[in-house]
Amino acid sequence: MAVPQSPKLSLNQLQFVKRKAVNLSQAELIKATALVSDSFLPLLIQPAGEGINLISWAASNRELIESYLLKHGGILFRNFHLLDLVEFEKFIQTVSGELLQYVDRSSPRSAIQGKIYTSTDYPPDQSIFLHSENSYAASWPLKIFFHCVTPAQQGGETPIADTRRLLQQINPKIRDRFIETGVMYVRNFGDGFGLPWQTVFQTTNPDEVEEFCRSNHIEFEWKPGNRLRTRTHRQAIATHPKTGETVWFNHAAFFHVTTLEAKIRTALLAEFSEEDLPHNTYYGNGSPIEPEVLDAIRTIYQQETVLFPWQAGDILMLDNMLTAHGRQPFIGERKVVVGMSEVFSSQEI
């Protein structure tokens, strides 16, 4: 049987034929895969071809990015070739709105440009234990972004862990006690170790410090020599405002003296009484947290930690309530910057 032929069109007829628009779906512009084969966290997003601008793509895909983030807890954007910190800041604004100022500080950070900061100014030979940013505070960012400008010669990873899984792995008896009591944070400023209160509260006016403390449910006590002690009672477990999931959300292990590296812990305990330590944690009723409880919590963090090497240009976007982060020691030059967005208050829980 003869196969029917399509009728031939003349050049004059061709000019009236409408071209069919080639419309690649937004999903086809990127590749979304697991970064680590045996882990849900983080999701790796890369361009599917050349010339795909991350900011332009993100502007058209905010809902998709948000759904990925709430599912996985973290997204690593790789190989999009951002040009500078201005574009990093623009990316944050595009997917999450205006950036936040770093207030009620606990870590030394330096402002680089606008509200973009160094990720931390701790010495390179020290590790930073995993934590969710400002979980000790009355309010915190829902999102935190890291941008690797220069990866370290060796080490310097940003370890991450799913706070939903952390909560699931913690012994129910430990979990229930923290649910019942919460966490108490005791901090001392002006004793020659740790951040001064002027840096933490971003003011040199004691009256402004007192007003901030009252507004944020922080007990304060001025000590001789312009020194300050604060006590704060906060939640240990929180409910995510968008997913409704319960998460392990606190600095109970991070701020406890036993989590510090041995040489630093020994030096501090030789210099200060327990009540005068730069920071320490207790159950919410003020009673000590047992060493075995802290050991168990730290072990679970270690078991749930996901590590990956930075590449220049990487952007790591984390849901701050769903994913904890830290830092590994490193050798060589390392530049990782950070921005935060979407403030959320504990009063909204």
N, C-alpha and C positions, 0 to 999 in steps of 0.2 A: 504494500500500500504506500502510495506517495505521501510524504510528509508535507502538509501545507506550509507554504512559505509566507513569511510576513511581507506585507506590501512595502515596496520601496518608496521612500519619500524624497521629493525633490528638495533642493537647497531652499527654494522659496517656502516650501511647506515646513521645513525644519525650524525656520525662524519663529513659527507660531506655536511650536511645541514647548510647553513649560518644563523647565528643568526640575527634576525631582530633588528637593533639598536633602542633603546628607546631614542627618542630625544624630550625632553620636550621643547616646545617653550619658548622663553624668557618671554613672557607675562604670562605663567603659573607659573613662579618662583616667581612672586610678586602679590600682591593684590593692586589695585588702586581704591580708593573710596573717597567720600567726607568726610572730617574730621568733618565739621559742616553741619548738615542736610539741613539747609536753606541757605547755602552759597557755591558759586563756589570756594571760596578761603579759605584755601589752599587745594590742592589735597594731600591725605594721601597715601603714598606708604609703604607697609609692606611686609616682606617675606611670601610666601605662605607655607613654610615649614621650617624645621630646616637646619642649615648648609649652608645657602645662604650668600655668602660674598658680601657685598654691593659694594666694590671697583671692584671686578671681574665682578659683574653683570653690574655695571655702564659702565665699559670699553667696554662692548659689546652692550650697549644700549644708547649711547650718543645722537643719533638722536631722539629716543623715549623720553628721558628725556627733550631734548630741545623742542620738540613739546608739551609735557605736560606743560612745564614752560611757553611757549608763550601763551598757551591757558588759563591757570589758573592764571598765575602771581606768583605762589608760590607752592612749594612742601615740604611736611613734610615727611622725612624718619624716620620711627620709628621701633624699635625692631630689628635692624640689629647688635647691640652689637659691635660698634667700640671699639677698645681697648684703644686708647690714642690719643693725639693731633697729633702725627705723621700720624696716619691713617686719621684723619680729613683733614689734609693738603694734604695727598695723594688723598683723595676723590675729593677735589677741583681741584687739578691738573688733575685728570682723566677726569672730566666732563667739565672743563672750562679752563684748561691751567694754566700758572704760576700766582702766587698770586701777588697782588699789594701792594706797600708800602702806608701807610696812610699819605698823604700830603695835604697841604692847609686845615689844621684841624679846626674843630669847636667844637669838644667834647673831653674831657680828656679821653685818652685811653693809656694803657700800653702794650708794646710788651711783649708777653709771650714766644713765640718761633718762630723764623724766622719772617714771616709776618702774624702770628696769634696774635690777640690783644684781650684784654678785651673788651667786648661789650660797656662798658662805666664805668667811675669811678665816676659818680654822686652819692651823698649820697642816701641810700636806701629809705628814706622817700619821695624822689622827683620823680615825673613822668617826662617822656620825651615825648614831643609832637611828633606826627607822622611826618615823613619826608622821602624823598628819599636821600640817601647818596650823599653828595657833589653836590646837584642840584644847589647850589649857585656858583659853580666853573666853570672853563673853560673846565674841563674834569672830568669824573666820572666813577665809575665802573658800568658795565652793570649787573653784578651779585654780590650778597652779600650773605654770608653763616653764619648761626648761629649754634653753637653746644652747647647743654645743658650738661655740665659736672655734675653740682649739681643744681637741682631745689630748689627754695626758699621754706622755710617752709610755707609761705603764700604770695600770690601775685607774683610779678615779671614776669608776662606774657610779651610777646613781641607782642603788638597789631599790626595788619596789616590792610591795606585798599587798594583797587583797584583804582589806579590813573585814569583809564579810566572812572570808575563810578564817581569818584570825579568831574572830568571835566564835565560830563553829568549833574550832579546835581547842579552845580553852576549856579546862575542866569545869563542868557545870557548877560545882561548889564554889570555885573561885569566881566564876562569872556572876553567880547569884549574890555573892557578898559585895562585889563592886556595884551591881545594880542597886542593892539596898543602901549602900553608904556613899557611893560616888568616890571622888578623889579629892584630897586636899593638897594644894601646892603651897609650899613655904619658900619664899625667895628673899634674899638679902642683897642689898645694893650699897656700894660705897665702901666695902671692906678691903678693896685692893685686888679682888679676884672676880672675874666675870664682868658683865656689862654694868656701867654706872646707870643710876636711875634716869639721868638726863638723856642717855641714849635710848633706853627702853621706852620712855614716855615721850620722847622727842620734844622736851621743854626743859628750861632751867628754872622754871617757876614752881615752887612747892605747892602753891595754891592750885595750880592747874593739875598737878599730880593728884592731889586730894580729890578734886572734882572728878577726874577720870576714874579714880578708884571707887568713889561713891556711885557713879553712873554705871559701873561695871561690876558691882557687888564684890569688891575687893576690900578686905580689911587691911588697914595700914597702921604702921607704928613708926614714928620717927625716933631714931636712936641718936645718941650724942655724936657730934662730928658730922652732921648733915647726912647721916646714914639712914637707910630705910629698910623696914621689914614688911612684907605683905603676906597675907594668908588668903587663899581663894578656894572655895568649894565649887567643884564642877562635876559634870556628868562623866561617867566612865564608858557608857554605851549610849549611842544616839540613834535616832531614826532619820534615814535619808529623806529630805523633803520631796524628792521627785520619784524615787522608786519605792518608798515605804519600807525599805529593808533596814534591819538593825545592824549596826556596825560597831566594832571596837574602836573607840574614838577618844583618846586621852594621851597624856604624857606621863602616865604612871611609871612606866619603866624608863622612859627617856630621861626624866628629871631625877630619878633616884640615884643616890650617891654610888650605889653598888654597880651601876651600869657604866660608870666612868672607867677609862682604862686604868690599870693597876697603879701605874706611877703617879697619875694625876690624883686618883682617889687617896693614895697613901699621903701625898703632900697636903691635900686639903684637910684630911682628918688629923694630921699632925698640927695644922695651923688653926683650925676652927673647931668649936664645939658643934654638935649636931644641929642645934637650933640656929647657929650662925652660918651654916653652909650657904654658898651662893644659891643653891636650890636643892630641894628634896621633896619627896612625896610620901603621903600617908593615906590610909583609908579616910573616907570623908568625915568620919567621927573623930579623927586625930590619932587613932591607934596605928602602931607601926605595921607596915606590910611585911609579912614573913619572908625571909630570904628564899625559902623553897618556892614560894608563890612567884617571886620575881624571877627566879631561875626558870620556872616552868613557862612563864610568859616570854622571856627572852628566847627560850628554845623554840617556841612556836613561831616567833618572828623569823628565826633562822631557817626553820623548815619551810616557811612559806615565801622566803625571799627569792625574787627573780633578778638575775644579773645579766646584763648585756654590755658589750663595749660601745662607747660613744663613737660616732663618726662625725666629722666636721659638717655642719649644716643641719644636723638632727634637731627636731623639735619634739619634745615629750610633753604631751598634754595629759594632765591627770585630774580626775575628779578627786578633790582633796579629802572627801569623806569616805570614798570607796577604796582609795589607795594610799598607803603610807610610802614614804620615801626616805632615803638616807644618803650617805656618801662613803665610798671606799677610799682608803689612803692611796696616794699616787706619787709618781716620780715624774719630773719634768714640768714644763709649762702646761697649765690647764686653765681654760676659760669657759665656764658654763654660767650663763646668766639666767635670771628668773624674773617672771612677772606673775601677778596674781589678779583675780577678778571675781566678781559676783559675791559681795559680802552677804553673810547669813548670820543671824543671831540665835543664840541658844534659847532666847525667849520665844522663838518661833517654833521650837520643837514641841 
